[in-house]
Amino acid sequence: MLTFKYTAYRNDNGETVSAQVQADSPASAAKLLSAQGLFPVSIENVETAGLAGKLGLNSRVSAKDKVIFTRQLSTLINAGLPLSQSLRTVQDQISNDRLKTVIASVLSSVEAGTALSKAFSEHPKIFNHIYISLVAAGEASGSLDKALARIADQQEKDAAIVSKIRSALTYPVIVLVIILAVLIFMLTTVLPQVGQLFTDLRQTLPLPTQILLAMSNFIINFWWLVLIIVGGGTYALILWIRTASGRSVIDQIKLQAPVFGRLYRKVYMARFARTLGTLMNSGVPVLEGLRIVHDSIGNVHVEAALNRAIDGVRGGKALSGMLVDESSFLPLVGQMIRIGEQSGAIDQMLEKVAVYYEDEVDEEVTNLSTTIEPILMVVLGLIVGGVILAVLLPVYSLVGSGAITTTH
């Protein structure tokens, strides 16, 4: 039995009552209150609410958490357990407090007679449109366990791609941070000493050194202003990226960047093929699947191309013909879909496309460090070498002019 805290109105006089009741679920608690002549306004699990308050209900639900939940739920349903019992069993095994609370709400809705897909749709921040559509398709076809297994597979593939992208970006970010740290150290520690030496000897610094020394003095004397400029600029950039024009520019850069462009294109193709193939394999119609996939691509230019393809398919044109003409889609996608259209197995062709581009992403990530490393080393060498040159040239000029003498 669970303990629920409730707020309710009395049917006879409208008085508000707040107390606790023990029941198996929120739905059972509501029935008990109704039998007592109470009209419940809110019913909250005391243990879950208290735990969420202590540990933070806003804790993030990771992709791994959702994969584990989905996989366990699929296994239990496949084993023949009723949906409510399966949800309750999985809920007891969940360690993420936010997800545990969400599943408690889903369980309450299901026990009240709501379809599982509808119950999931009440939590859009946890369960996206693809997740809900696949669950709905599984309910309609009577194969909910298989639909949940496909969802888990889809989530694992998506999480793997995101992880690979992050791994590919980690090394460049670390090198850039090192470059910035070395540059700040040279400007704020070494260069001021050279400037002071020239001031004491009443010598004129070379122009490059004067420019760097001016930057050094500005950073040292107005570091707070530098922080404000950097922080304000970063905040403004984030706001701009969130606008339609900003996102369009960033997404275009992703597609055309010299090194990362190929990687991002293959990621988008793998995501498109994997998601649409999973939806179609679950019985979702092509147009509905394309509309769902449109919301999951993550690039406005690819989404715009997909919109044009959707309009063409709605007008009776073949999907393959629409995609072949789109520069945002790699040629292989349209060609493989055309084979699927001719053989009546588009979902199988999309699966092959997804596997192919996922393997390509693996190879791109593997080769990325080899490609970027020499470029970053050259950039690091030019920046640090330039600063060192600006420091050493004045010193050598002093020695050459006799301003500094050495004794033996």
C-alpha positions as CSV (number, residue, x, y, z in Angstrom):
1,M,0.0,0.0,0.0
2,L,1.1,3.5,-0.8
3,T,0.5,6.7,1.1
4,F,-1.1,9.6,-0.8
5,K,-1.5,13.2,0.3
6,Y,-4.7,14.7,-1.1
7,T,-6.7,17.9,-1.3
8,A,-10.5,17.5,-1.8
9,Y,-13.8,19.3,-1.6
10,R,-16.7,17.9,0.5
11,N,-19.8,17.4,-1.8
12,D,-22.2,18.5,0.9
13,N,-20.8,21.9,1.9
14,G,-17.8,22.6,-0.4
15,E,-15.3,22.6,2.5
16,T,-11.7,21.9,1.5
17,V,-10.1,18.9,3.2
18,S,-6.4,18.0,3.1
19,A,-5.2,14.7,4.6
20,Q,-3.6,11.4,3.7
21,V,-5.0,8.1,2.4
22,Q,-3.5,4.7,1.8
23,A,-4.2,2.9,-1.6
24,D,-2.5,0.9,-4.3
25,S,-2.5,3.7,-6.8
26,P,-3.8,7.3,-7.3
27,A,-6.8,5.9,-9.1
28,S,-7.7,3.7,-6.2
29,A,-7.2,6.6,-3.8
30,A,-9.6,8.7,-5.9
31,K,-12.2,6.0,-5.7
32,L,-11.9,5.8,-2.0
33,L,-12.3,9.5,-1.6
34,S,-15.3,9.6,-3.9
35,A,-16.9,6.8,-1.8
36,Q,-16.5,9.1,1.2
37,G,-18.3,12.0,-0.5
38,L,-15.1,13.9,-1.3
39,F,-14.2,15.5,-4.7
40,P,-10.4,15.1,-5.1
41,V,-8.5,18.1,-6.5
42,S,-4.9,16.7,-6.1
43,I,-3.5,13.4,-5.1
44,E,0.3,13.1,-4.5
45,N,2.4,10.1,-3.6
46,V,4.0,11.2,-0.3
47,E,7.2,9.0,-0.6
48,T,7.8,10.0,-4.2
49,A,7.2,13.7,-3.5
50,G,9.5,13.7,-0.5
51,L,12.2,11.9,-2.3
52,A,12.0,14.2,-5.2
53,G,12.2,17.2,-2.9
54,K,15.3,15.9,-1.3
55,L,17.2,14.8,-4.4
56,G,15.8,17.3,-6.9
57,L,12.9,16.4,-9.1
58,N,14.5,18.3,-12.0
59,S,17.3,15.8,-12.3
60,R,17.9,15.0,-15.9
61,V,16.5,11.8,-17.4
62,S,19.3,10.5,-19.6
63,A,18.9,8.5,-22.8
64,K,20.3,5.5,-20.9
65,D,17.6,5.8,-18.3
66,K,14.9,5.7,-21.0
67,V,16.5,2.9,-22.9
68,I,16.6,0.7,-19.7
69,F,13.0,1.6,-18.9
70,T,11.8,0.8,-22.4
71,R,13.7,-2.4,-22.7
72,Q,12.5,-3.7,-19.3
73,L,8.9,-2.8,-20.1
74,S,9.1,-4.6,-23.4
75,T,10.5,-7.7,-21.8
76,L,7.8,-7.8,-19.1
77,I,4.9,-7.3,-21.6
78,N,6.4,-10.0,-23.8
79,A,6.5,-12.3,-20.8
80,G,2.7,-12.0,-20.5
81,L,2.4,-9.6,-17.6
82,P,-0.5,-7.1,-17.7
83,L,0.5,-3.5,-18.6
84,S,-0.3,-2.0,-15.2
85,Q,1.7,-4.7,-13.4
86,S,4.6,-4.3,-15.9
87,L,4.7,-0.5,-15.3
88,R,4.6,-1.0,-11.5
89,T,7.4,-3.5,-11.6
90,V,9.6,-1.3,-13.8
91,Q,8.9,1.7,-11.6
92,D,10.2,-0.1,-8.6
93,Q,13.5,-0.8,-10.5
94,I,14.1,2.8,-11.7
95,S,16.8,4.8,-9.9
96,N,16.2,8.1,-11.6
97,D,13.8,10.0,-9.3
98,R,12.3,12.2,-12.0
99,L,11.6,9.3,-14.3
100,K,10.2,7.3,-11.4
101,T,7.7,10.1,-10.7
102,V,6.7,10.3,-14.4
103,I,6.1,6.6,-14.6
104,A,4.0,6.8,-11.5
105,S,1.8,9.4,-13.3
106,V,1.7,7.2,-16.4
107,L,0.7,4.2,-14.3
108,S,-2.1,6.2,-12.7
109,S,-3.4,7.3,-16.1
110,V,-3.3,3.7,-17.5
111,E,-5.1,2.3,-14.5
112,A,-7.8,5.0,-15.1
113,G,-8.3,3.6,-18.6
114,T,-6.0,5.9,-20.6
115,A,-4.1,4.3,-23.5
116,L,-0.3,4.0,-22.9
117,S,0.6,6.3,-25.8
118,K,-1.8,8.9,-24.5
119,A,-0.4,8.6,-21.0
120,F,3.2,9.1,-22.4
121,S,2.0,12.1,-24.4
122,E,1.3,13.9,-21.1
123,H,5.1,14.1,-20.6
124,P,6.5,15.5,-23.8
125,K,9.8,16.5,-22.2
126,I,10.5,12.8,-21.5
127,F,8.8,11.0,-24.3
128,N,9.2,12.7,-27.7
129,H,6.9,12.5,-30.7
130,I,8.7,9.5,-32.2
131,Y,8.4,7.5,-28.9
132,I,4.7,8.2,-28.6
133,S,4.0,7.4,-32.3
134,L,5.7,4.0,-32.1
135,V,3.9,3.1,-28.9
136,A,0.6,4.1,-30.6
137,A,1.4,2.0,-33.6
138,G,2.3,-1.0,-31.3
139,E,-1.0,-0.6,-29.5
140,A,-3.0,-0.5,-32.7
141,S,-1.3,-3.6,-34.1
142,G,-1.3,-5.6,-30.9
143,S,2.5,-5.8,-30.7
144,L,3.3,-3.3,-28.0
145,D,6.3,-5.3,-26.8
146,K,7.9,-5.4,-30.2
147,A,7.2,-1.6,-30.7
148,L,8.9,-0.9,-27.3
149,A,11.9,-3.1,-28.3
150,R,12.2,-1.1,-31.6
151,I,12.1,2.1,-29.5
152,A,14.9,0.9,-27.3
153,D,17.0,0.0,-30.3
154,Q,16.3,3.4,-31.9
155,Q,17.3,5.2,-28.7
156,E,20.5,3.2,-28.4
157,K,21.5,4.1,-31.9
158,D,20.7,7.8,-31.4
159,A,22.6,7.8,-28.1
160,A,25.6,6.1,-29.8
161,I,25.7,8.7,-32.6
162,V,25.5,11.6,-30.1
163,S,28.2,10.0,-28.0
164,K,30.5,9.7,-31.0
165,I,29.9,13.3,-32.0
166,R,30.8,14.5,-28.5
167,S,34.0,12.3,-28.6
168,A,35.0,13.8,-31.9
169,L,34.6,17.3,-30.5
170,T,36.3,16.7,-27.2
171,Y,39.9,16.7,-28.5
172,P,39.6,20.0,-30.5
173,V,38.0,21.7,-27.5
174,I,40.8,20.6,-25.2
175,V,43.4,21.9,-27.6
176,L,41.7,25.2,-28.1
177,V,41.5,25.7,-24.3
178,I,45.2,24.9,-24.0
179,I,45.9,27.5,-26.8
180,L,43.9,30.1,-25.0
181,A,45.5,29.3,-21.6
182,V,49.1,29.6,-23.1
183,L,48.2,32.8,-24.8
184,I,46.8,34.4,-21.7
185,F,49.8,33.3,-19.7
186,M,52.2,34.8,-22.2
187,L,50.3,38.1,-22.4
188,T,49.8,38.6,-18.7
189,T,53.1,37.2,-17.3
190,V,56.0,37.2,-19.9
191,L,55.2,40.2,-22.1
192,P,54.8,42.7,-19.3
193,Q,58.3,41.9,-18.1
194,V,59.7,42.6,-21.6
195,G,57.8,45.9,-21.7
196,Q,59.2,46.9,-18.3
197,L,62.7,46.1,-19.5
198,F,62.4,48.3,-22.5
199,T,60.9,51.1,-20.4
200,D,63.8,50.9,-17.9
201,L,66.3,51.0,-20.8
202,R,64.3,53.8,-22.6
203,Q,64.2,51.7,-25.8
204,T,61.4,51.6,-28.4
205,L,59.5,48.3,-28.8
206,P,58.8,46.9,-32.2
207,L,55.3,47.5,-33.5
208,P,54.0,43.8,-33.1
209,T,55.3,43.8,-29.5
210,Q,53.6,47.1,-28.8
211,I,50.3,45.8,-30.0
212,L,50.5,42.7,-27.9
213,L,51.7,44.7,-24.9
214,A,48.6,47.0,-25.3
215,M,46.5,43.9,-25.3
216,S,48.3,42.6,-22.2
217,N,47.9,45.9,-20.3
218,F,44.2,46.0,-21.2
219,I,43.6,42.4,-19.9
220,I,45.6,43.0,-16.7
221,N,44.0,46.4,-15.9
222,F,40.5,45.7,-17.2
223,W,40.1,42.0,-16.6
224,W,36.6,42.6,-15.2
225,L,35.6,44.4,-18.5
226,V,37.0,41.4,-20.5
227,L,34.9,39.0,-18.5
228,I,31.8,41.2,-19.1
229,I,32.5,41.4,-22.8
230,V,33.1,37.6,-23.1
231,G,30.1,36.8,-20.9
232,G,27.8,39.3,-22.7
233,G,29.1,38.2,-26.1
234,T,28.5,34.5,-25.3
235,Y,25.0,35.2,-24.0
236,A,24.2,37.3,-27.1
237,L,25.5,34.6,-29.3
238,I,23.3,32.0,-27.5
239,L,20.3,34.2,-27.9
240,W,21.0,34.7,-31.6
241,I,21.5,31.0,-32.2
242,R,18.1,30.4,-30.8
243,T,16.5,32.7,-33.4
244,A,15.4,31.4,-36.8
245,S,18.2,33.3,-38.7
246,G,20.9,32.2,-36.2
247,R,19.9,28.6,-36.3
248,S,19.8,28.7,-40.1
249,V,23.4,30.0,-40.3
250,I,24.7,27.5,-37.7
251,D,23.0,24.6,-39.5
252,Q,24.4,25.7,-42.8
253,I,27.9,25.8,-41.3
254,K,27.4,22.3,-40.0
255,L,26.6,21.1,-43.5
256,Q,29.5,22.9,-45.2
257,A,32.3,22.9,-42.6
258,P,35.5,21.6,-44.2
259,V,36.1,18.8,-41.7
260,F,32.8,18.3,-39.8
261,G,30.5,18.8,-42.8
262,R,30.8,15.3,-44.0
263,L,30.3,13.9,-40.5
264,Y,27.2,16.0,-39.8
265,R,25.6,15.0,-43.2
266,K,26.1,11.3,-42.5
267,V,24.7,11.8,-39.0
268,Y,21.5,13.4,-40.4
269,M,21.2,10.6,-43.1
270,A,21.6,7.9,-40.5
271,R,19.0,9.6,-38.2
272,F,16.5,10.0,-41.0
273,A,16.9,6.5,-42.3
274,R,16.9,4.8,-38.9
275,T,13.8,6.8,-37.6
276,L,11.7,6.5,-40.8
277,G,12.6,2.8,-41.2
278,T,11.6,2.1,-37.6
279,L,8.3,4.0,-38.0
280,M,7.4,2.2,-41.2
281,N,8.3,-1.2,-39.8
282,S,5.9,-0.5,-36.9
283,G,3.1,0.2,-39.3
284,V,3.1,4.0,-39.4
285,P,2.1,5.4,-42.8
286,V,4.8,7.0,-45.0
287,L,3.4,10.5,-44.8
288,E,2.9,10.4,-41.0
289,G,6.4,8.9,-40.6
290,L,7.9,11.7,-42.7
291,R,6.2,14.3,-40.6
292,I,7.4,12.7,-37.4
293,V,11.0,12.4,-38.8
294,H,10.9,16.0,-39.8
295,D,10.7,17.0,-36.1
296,S,13.7,14.8,-35.2
297,I,16.4,15.7,-37.8
298,G,17.9,18.7,-36.0
299,N,18.9,20.8,-39.0
300,V,16.6,23.4,-40.5
301,H,18.0,22.9,-44.1
302,V,17.5,19.2,-44.1
303,E,14.0,19.7,-42.5
304,A,13.2,22.2,-45.3
305,A,14.2,19.6,-47.9
306,L,12.1,17.0,-46.2
307,N,9.1,19.4,-46.1
308,R,9.4,19.7,-49.9
309,A,9.6,15.9,-50.2
310,I,6.5,15.6,-48.0
311,D,4.6,18.0,-50.3
312,G,5.7,16.0,-53.3
313,V,4.6,12.6,-51.8
314,R,1.3,14.2,-50.8
315,G,0.9,15.2,-54.4
316,G,1.5,11.7,-55.7
317,K,5.2,11.8,-56.4
318,A,7.7,9.1,-55.4
319,L,9.7,9.8,-52.3
320,S,12.9,8.7,-53.9
321,G,12.5,11.1,-56.8
322,M,11.9,14.0,-54.4
323,L,15.0,13.2,-52.3
324,V,17.4,12.6,-55.2
325,D,16.8,16.3,-56.3
326,E,17.6,17.6,-52.8
327,S,21.2,18.7,-52.2
328,S,20.8,18.3,-48.4
329,F,20.3,14.6,-48.9
330,L,23.2,12.4,-49.9
331,P,22.5,10.6,-53.3
332,L,22.6,7.1,-51.8
333,V,19.5,7.7,-49.7
334,G,17.2,8.4,-52.7
335,Q,18.8,5.6,-54.7
336,M,18.2,3.0,-52.0
337,I,14.6,4.2,-51.4
338,R,14.0,3.9,-55.1
339,I,15.0,0.2,-54.9
340,G,12.8,-0.2,-51.8
341,E,9.8,1.3,-53.7
342,Q,10.3,-1.1,-56.6
343,S,10.6,-4.1,-54.3
344,G,8.0,-3.0,-51.8
345,A,10.5,-3.1,-49.0
346,I,11.3,0.6,-48.2
347,D,11.7,-0.1,-44.5
348,Q,14.3,-2.7,-45.2
349,M,16.2,-0.4,-47.5
350,L,16.1,2.4,-45.0
351,E,17.5,-0.1,-42.4
352,K,20.4,-0.8,-44.7
353,V,21.0,2.9,-45.3
354,A,21.0,3.6,-41.6
355,V,23.5,0.8,-40.9
356,Y,25.7,2.1,-43.8
357,Y,25.8,5.7,-42.6
358,E,26.2,4.6,-38.9
359,D,29.3,2.7,-40.0
360,E,30.5,5.7,-42.0
361,V,30.0,7.9,-38.9
362,D,32.2,5.5,-36.9
363,E,34.9,5.7,-39.6
364,E,34.6,9.5,-39.8
365,V,35.0,9.8,-36.0
366,T,38.0,7.5,-36.0
367,N,39.7,9.5,-38.8
368,L,38.7,12.9,-37.3
369,S,41.4,13.1,-34.8
370,T,44.0,12.1,-37.4
371,T,42.7,14.9,-39.7
372,I,42.3,17.6,-37.1
373,E,45.4,17.0,-35.0
374,P,48.0,18.4,-37.5
375,I,45.7,21.4,-38.2
376,L,45.4,22.2,-34.5
377,M,49.1,21.8,-34.0
378,V,49.8,24.3,-36.8
379,V,47.4,26.8,-35.3
380,L,48.9,26.2,-31.8
381,G,52.4,26.7,-33.3
382,L,51.5,29.9,-35.2
383,I,49.8,31.5,-32.1
384,V,52.4,30.5,-29.5
385,G,55.3,31.0,-32.0
386,G,54.0,34.5,-32.9
387,V,53.8,35.5,-29.2
388,I,57.2,34.1,-28.4
389,L,58.6,35.9,-31.5
390,A,57.1,39.1,-30.3
391,V,58.9,38.6,-27.0
392,L,62.3,37.4,-28.2
393,L,62.8,39.8,-31.1
394,P,63.0,42.9,-28.9
395,V,65.4,41.1,-26.6
396,Y,67.7,40.2,-29.5
397,S,67.5,43.7,-30.8
398,L,68.6,45.0,-27.4
399,V,71.5,42.6,-27.4
400,G,72.5,43.6,-30.9
401,S,72.3,47.3,-30.2
402,G,74.5,47.0,-27.1
403,A,71.7,48.1,-24.7
404,I,72.2,44.9,-22.8
405,T,75.8,43.8,-22.1
406,T,77.0,40.6,-20.7
407,T,79.9,40.1,-18.3
408,H,82.1,37.1,-18.0
